[in-house]
Amino acid sequence: MVDPRNFNCADWDAFTVVRNSQEFLDRFQRAAEAAGFRMACNLVEYYDADAYTGDVGPFRKPNSFAYQREFRVVIFPGSAGPVRLELESLEDITAPIWPLAEINSLMEFNSPLG
């Protein structure tokens, strides 16, 4: 289930499910390389902000965000502004787009998300 705190974002109101994550990452990597970037991806590691000392970087966040259970894709070198990448069509590796309000009701064993 998706934690409801993730819904407190005005930037999105719909979702899809990527059915073939490796193919998605391969397409993302090809697009990044074509634009002159390198790509890295990993699960985010959540740390105790009161006790942790050391590097943070793009794959670490304070544990107050652990409910996000985030996987990140990062391109290098970074940019001060948005970067637009042209990926191939994702239609063959994604489920239909659904309203965000329906995400938890659809996250069941035999859901239409596939």
PyMOL CGO cylinders between C-alpha atoms (Angstrom):
from pymol import cmd
from pymol.cgo import CYLINDER

trace = [
    CYLINDER, 0.00, 0.00, 0.00, 1.11, 3.54, -0.68, 0.3, 1, 1, 1, 1, 1, 1,
    CYLINDER, 1.11, 3.54, -0.68, 1.44, 5.70, 2.42, 0.3, 1, 1, 1, 1, 1, 1,
    CYLINDER, 1.44, 5.70, 2.42, -1.15, 8.54, 2.25, 0.3, 1, 1, 1, 1, 1, 1,
    CYLINDER, -1.15, 8.54, 2.25, 1.55, 11.11, 3.10, 0.3, 1, 1, 1, 1, 1, 1,
    CYLINDER, 1.55, 11.11, 3.10, 2.76, 10.59, -0.47, 0.3, 1, 1, 1, 1, 1, 1,
    CYLINDER, 2.76, 10.59, -0.47, -0.48, 12.12, -1.73, 0.3, 1, 1, 1, 1, 1, 1,
    CYLINDER, -0.48, 12.12, -1.73, 0.32, 15.55, -0.27, 0.3, 1, 1, 1, 1, 1, 1,
    CYLINDER, 0.32, 15.55, -0.27, 1.96, 16.71, -3.47, 0.3, 1, 1, 1, 1, 1, 1,
    CYLINDER, 1.96, 16.71, -3.47, 0.28, 19.17, -5.81, 0.3, 1, 1, 1, 1, 1, 1,
    CYLINDER, 0.28, 19.17, -5.81, 2.59, 18.12, -8.65, 0.3, 1, 1, 1, 1, 1, 1,
    CYLINDER, 2.59, 18.12, -8.65, 0.85, 14.87, -9.55, 0.3, 1, 1, 1, 1, 1, 1,
    CYLINDER, 0.85, 14.87, -9.55, -2.62, 13.36, -9.54, 0.3, 1, 1, 1, 1, 1, 1,
    CYLINDER, -2.62, 13.36, -9.54, -2.19, 10.15, -11.55, 0.3, 1, 1, 1, 1, 1, 1,
    CYLINDER, -2.19, 10.15, -11.55, 0.08, 7.12, -11.71, 0.3, 1, 1, 1, 1, 1, 1,
    CYLINDER, 0.08, 7.12, -11.71, 1.08, 4.16, -13.81, 0.3, 1, 1, 1, 1, 1, 1,
    CYLINDER, 1.08, 4.16, -13.81, 2.88, 0.94, -13.01, 0.3, 1, 1, 1, 1, 1, 1,
    CYLINDER, 2.88, 0.94, -13.01, 6.06, 0.04, -14.86, 0.3, 1, 1, 1, 1, 1, 1,
    CYLINDER, 6.06, 0.04, -14.86, 5.69, -3.66, -15.63, 0.3, 1, 1, 1, 1, 1, 1,
    CYLINDER, 5.69, -3.66, -15.63, 9.26, -4.17, -16.82, 0.3, 1, 1, 1, 1, 1, 1,
    CYLINDER, 9.26, -4.17, -16.82, 11.55, -2.07, -14.64, 0.3, 1, 1, 1, 1, 1, 1,
    CYLINDER, 11.55, -2.07, -14.64, 14.79, -3.28, -16.26, 0.3, 1, 1, 1, 1, 1, 1,
    CYLINDER, 14.79, -3.28, -16.26, 13.56, -2.28, -19.72, 0.3, 1, 1, 1, 1, 1, 1,
    CYLINDER, 13.56, -2.28, -19.72, 12.48, 1.10, -18.34, 0.3, 1, 1, 1, 1, 1, 1,
    CYLINDER, 12.48, 1.10, -18.34, 15.95, 1.66, -16.87, 0.3, 1, 1, 1, 1, 1, 1,
    CYLINDER, 15.95, 1.66, -16.87, 17.59, 0.55, -20.13, 0.3, 1, 1, 1, 1, 1, 1,
    CYLINDER, 17.59, 0.55, -20.13, 15.52, 3.08, -22.09, 0.3, 1, 1, 1, 1, 1, 1,
    CYLINDER, 15.52, 3.08, -22.09, 16.26, 5.79, -19.56, 0.3, 1, 1, 1, 1, 1, 1,
    CYLINDER, 16.26, 5.79, -19.56, 19.98, 5.04, -19.77, 0.3, 1, 1, 1, 1, 1, 1,
    CYLINDER, 19.98, 5.04, -19.77, 19.96, 5.19, -23.58, 0.3, 1, 1, 1, 1, 1, 1,
    CYLINDER, 19.96, 5.19, -23.58, 18.19, 8.56, -23.46, 0.3, 1, 1, 1, 1, 1, 1,
    CYLINDER, 18.19, 8.56, -23.46, 20.60, 9.90, -20.84, 0.3, 1, 1, 1, 1, 1, 1,
    CYLINDER, 20.60, 9.90, -20.84, 23.65, 8.77, -22.80, 0.3, 1, 1, 1, 1, 1, 1,
    CYLINDER, 23.65, 8.77, -22.80, 22.26, 10.22, -26.04, 0.3, 1, 1, 1, 1, 1, 1,
    CYLINDER, 22.26, 10.22, -26.04, 21.97, 13.58, -24.22, 0.3, 1, 1, 1, 1, 1, 1,
    CYLINDER, 21.97, 13.58, -24.22, 25.55, 13.33, -22.89, 0.3, 1, 1, 1, 1, 1, 1,
    CYLINDER, 25.55, 13.33, -22.89, 24.78, 12.18, -19.33, 0.3, 1, 1, 1, 1, 1, 1,
    CYLINDER, 24.78, 12.18, -19.33, 25.71, 9.22, -17.17, 0.3, 1, 1, 1, 1, 1, 1,
    CYLINDER, 25.71, 9.22, -17.17, 23.00, 7.49, -15.13, 0.3, 1, 1, 1, 1, 1, 1,
    CYLINDER, 23.00, 7.49, -15.13, 22.95, 5.90, -11.68, 0.3, 1, 1, 1, 1, 1, 1,
    CYLINDER, 22.95, 5.90, -11.68, 20.03, 4.33, -9.86, 0.3, 1, 1, 1, 1, 1, 1,
    CYLINDER, 20.03, 4.33, -9.86, 19.44, 2.80, -6.46, 0.3, 1, 1, 1, 1, 1, 1,
    CYLINDER, 19.44, 2.80, -6.46, 17.05, 2.59, -3.54, 0.3, 1, 1, 1, 1, 1, 1,
    CYLINDER, 17.05, 2.59, -3.54, 17.27, 5.57, -1.22, 0.3, 1, 1, 1, 1, 1, 1,
    CYLINDER, 17.27, 5.57, -1.22, 18.90, 4.84, 2.13, 0.3, 1, 1, 1, 1, 1, 1,
    CYLINDER, 18.90, 4.84, 2.13, 17.16, 6.59, 5.04, 0.3, 1, 1, 1, 1, 1, 1,
    CYLINDER, 17.16, 6.59, 5.04, 19.35, 7.66, 7.95, 0.3, 1, 1, 1, 1, 1, 1,
    CYLINDER, 19.35, 7.66, 7.95, 18.81, 8.93, 11.48, 0.3, 1, 1, 1, 1, 1, 1,
    CYLINDER, 18.81, 8.93, 11.48, 19.42, 12.65, 11.07, 0.3, 1, 1, 1, 1, 1, 1,
    CYLINDER, 19.42, 12.65, 11.07, 20.24, 13.01, 14.78, 0.3, 1, 1, 1, 1, 1, 1,
    CYLINDER, 20.24, 13.01, 14.78, 22.95, 10.34, 14.74, 0.3, 1, 1, 1, 1, 1, 1,
    CYLINDER, 22.95, 10.34, 14.74, 24.32, 10.07, 11.21, 0.3, 1, 1, 1, 1, 1, 1,
    CYLINDER, 24.32, 10.07, 11.21, 27.53, 11.78, 10.16, 0.3, 1, 1, 1, 1, 1, 1,
    CYLINDER, 27.53, 11.78, 10.16, 29.06, 11.39, 6.76, 0.3, 1, 1, 1, 1, 1, 1,
    CYLINDER, 29.06, 11.39, 6.76, 28.24, 11.75, 3.12, 0.3, 1, 1, 1, 1, 1, 1,
    CYLINDER, 28.24, 11.75, 3.12, 24.64, 12.24, 2.07, 0.3, 1, 1, 1, 1, 1, 1,
    CYLINDER, 24.64, 12.24, 2.07, 24.45, 12.45, -1.73, 0.3, 1, 1, 1, 1, 1, 1,
    CYLINDER, 24.45, 12.45, -1.73, 21.53, 11.68, -4.04, 0.3, 1, 1, 1, 1, 1, 1,
    CYLINDER, 21.53, 11.68, -4.04, 20.73, 8.27, -2.52, 0.3, 1, 1, 1, 1, 1, 1,
    CYLINDER, 20.73, 8.27, -2.52, 20.41, 9.21, 1.15, 0.3, 1, 1, 1, 1, 1, 1,
    CYLINDER, 20.41, 9.21, 1.15, 17.65, 11.07, 2.97, 0.3, 1, 1, 1, 1, 1, 1,
    CYLINDER, 17.65, 11.07, 2.97, 16.69, 11.62, 6.62, 0.3, 1, 1, 1, 1, 1, 1,
    CYLINDER, 16.69, 11.62, 6.62, 14.51, 8.82, 8.02, 0.3, 1, 1, 1, 1, 1, 1,
    CYLINDER, 14.51, 8.82, 8.02, 11.62, 11.26, 8.42, 0.3, 1, 1, 1, 1, 1, 1,
    CYLINDER, 11.62, 11.26, 8.42, 11.05, 10.53, 4.69, 0.3, 1, 1, 1, 1, 1, 1,
    CYLINDER, 11.05, 10.53, 4.69, 11.27, 6.73, 4.99, 0.3, 1, 1, 1, 1, 1, 1,
    CYLINDER, 11.27, 6.73, 4.99, 7.53, 6.39, 4.28, 0.3, 1, 1, 1, 1, 1, 1,
    CYLINDER, 7.53, 6.39, 4.28, 8.35, 7.38, 0.67, 0.3, 1, 1, 1, 1, 1, 1,
    CYLINDER, 8.35, 7.38, 0.67, 10.23, 4.11, 0.03, 0.3, 1, 1, 1, 1, 1, 1,
    CYLINDER, 10.23, 4.11, 0.03, 11.96, 5.81, -2.86, 0.3, 1, 1, 1, 1, 1, 1,
    CYLINDER, 11.96, 5.81, -2.86, 13.92, 4.44, -5.80, 0.3, 1, 1, 1, 1, 1, 1,
    CYLINDER, 13.92, 4.44, -5.80, 15.88, 7.13, -7.61, 0.3, 1, 1, 1, 1, 1, 1,
    CYLINDER, 15.88, 7.13, -7.61, 17.33, 7.53, -11.04, 0.3, 1, 1, 1, 1, 1, 1,
    CYLINDER, 17.33, 7.53, -11.04, 20.00, 10.24, -11.18, 0.3, 1, 1, 1, 1, 1, 1,
    CYLINDER, 20.00, 10.24, -11.18, 21.89, 11.70, -14.12, 0.3, 1, 1, 1, 1, 1, 1,
    CYLINDER, 21.89, 11.70, -14.12, 25.40, 13.16, -14.01, 0.3, 1, 1, 1, 1, 1, 1,
    CYLINDER, 25.40, 13.16, -14.01, 26.63, 15.79, -14.33, 0.3, 1, 1, 1, 1, 1, 1,
    CYLINDER, 26.63, 15.79, -14.33, 23.80, 17.52, -12.53, 0.3, 1, 1, 1, 1, 1, 1,
    CYLINDER, 23.80, 17.52, -12.53, 22.03, 20.64, -13.69, 0.3, 1, 1, 1, 1, 1, 1,
    CYLINDER, 22.03, 20.64, -13.69, 20.73, 23.75, -11.94, 0.3, 1, 1, 1, 1, 1, 1,
    CYLINDER, 20.73, 23.75, -11.94, 17.53, 23.47, -13.93, 0.3, 1, 1, 1, 1, 1, 1,
    CYLINDER, 17.53, 23.47, -13.93, 15.31, 20.78, -15.38, 0.3, 1, 1, 1, 1, 1, 1,
    CYLINDER, 15.31, 20.78, -15.38, 16.72, 18.31, -17.90, 0.3, 1, 1, 1, 1, 1, 1,
    CYLINDER, 16.72, 18.31, -17.90, 14.46, 16.95, -20.63, 0.3, 1, 1, 1, 1, 1, 1,
    CYLINDER, 14.46, 16.95, -20.63, 15.18, 13.43, -21.88, 0.3, 1, 1, 1, 1, 1, 1,
    CYLINDER, 15.18, 13.43, -21.88, 13.39, 11.85, -24.81, 0.3, 1, 1, 1, 1, 1, 1,
    CYLINDER, 13.39, 11.85, -24.81, 12.61, 8.24, -23.92, 0.3, 1, 1, 1, 1, 1, 1,
    CYLINDER, 12.61, 8.24, -23.92, 11.20, 5.73, -26.33, 0.3, 1, 1, 1, 1, 1, 1,
    CYLINDER, 11.20, 5.73, -26.33, 7.53, 4.92, -25.97, 0.3, 1, 1, 1, 1, 1, 1,
    CYLINDER, 7.53, 4.92, -25.97, 6.73, 3.26, -22.63, 0.3, 1, 1, 1, 1, 1, 1,
    CYLINDER, 6.73, 3.26, -22.63, 3.32, 2.00, -23.71, 0.3, 1, 1, 1, 1, 1, 1,
    CYLINDER, 3.32, 2.00, -23.71, 4.51, -1.61, -24.03, 0.3, 1, 1, 1, 1, 1, 1,
    CYLINDER, 4.51, -1.61, -24.03, 5.96, -1.75, -20.50, 0.3, 1, 1, 1, 1, 1, 1,
    CYLINDER, 5.96, -1.75, -20.50, 3.44, 0.24, -18.45, 0.3, 1, 1, 1, 1, 1, 1,
    CYLINDER, 3.44, 0.24, -18.45, -0.09, -0.25, -17.18, 0.3, 1, 1, 1, 1, 1, 1,
    CYLINDER, -0.09, -0.25, -17.18, -2.81, 2.29, -18.02, 0.3, 1, 1, 1, 1, 1, 1,
    CYLINDER, -2.81, 2.29, -18.02, -2.73, 5.65, -16.24, 0.3, 1, 1, 1, 1, 1, 1,
    CYLINDER, -2.73, 5.65, -16.24, -5.02, 5.71, -13.21, 0.3, 1, 1, 1, 1, 1, 1,
    CYLINDER, -5.02, 5.71, -13.21, -6.17, 8.53, -10.89, 0.3, 1, 1, 1, 1, 1, 1,
    CYLINDER, -6.17, 8.53, -10.89, -3.91, 8.74, -7.83, 0.3, 1, 1, 1, 1, 1, 1,
    CYLINDER, -3.91, 8.74, -7.83, -6.93, 8.52, -5.52, 0.3, 1, 1, 1, 1, 1, 1,
    CYLINDER, -6.93, 8.52, -5.52, -7.45, 4.91, -6.69, 0.3, 1, 1, 1, 1, 1, 1,
    CYLINDER, -7.45, 4.91, -6.69, -3.90, 3.64, -6.11, 0.3, 1, 1, 1, 1, 1, 1,
    CYLINDER, -3.90, 3.64, -6.11, -4.47, 1.73, -2.88, 0.3, 1, 1, 1, 1, 1, 1,
    CYLINDER, -4.47, 1.73, -2.88, -7.78, 0.22, -3.97, 0.3, 1, 1, 1, 1, 1, 1,
    CYLINDER, -7.78, 0.22, -3.97, -6.04, -1.13, -7.09, 0.3, 1, 1, 1, 1, 1, 1,
    CYLINDER, -6.04, -1.13, -7.09, -3.03, -2.55, -5.22, 0.3, 1, 1, 1, 1, 1, 1,
    CYLINDER, -3.03, -2.55, -5.22, -4.54, -5.97, -4.68, 0.3, 1, 1, 1, 1, 1, 1,
    CYLINDER, -4.54, -5.97, -4.68, -3.47, -9.45, -5.79, 0.3, 1, 1, 1, 1, 1, 1,
    CYLINDER, -3.47, -9.45, -5.79, -5.58, -9.68, -8.96, 0.3, 1, 1, 1, 1, 1, 1,
    CYLINDER, -5.58, -9.68, -8.96, -5.68, -5.99, -9.78, 0.3, 1, 1, 1, 1, 1, 1,
    CYLINDER, -5.68, -5.99, -9.78, -6.12, -4.59, -13.31, 0.3, 1, 1, 1, 1, 1, 1,
    CYLINDER, -6.12, -4.59, -13.31, -2.61, -3.12, -13.00, 0.3, 1, 1, 1, 1, 1, 1,
    CYLINDER, -2.61, -3.12, -13.00, -1.06, -6.45, -13.94, 0.3, 1, 1, 1, 1, 1, 1,
]
cmd.load_cgo(trace, "trace")
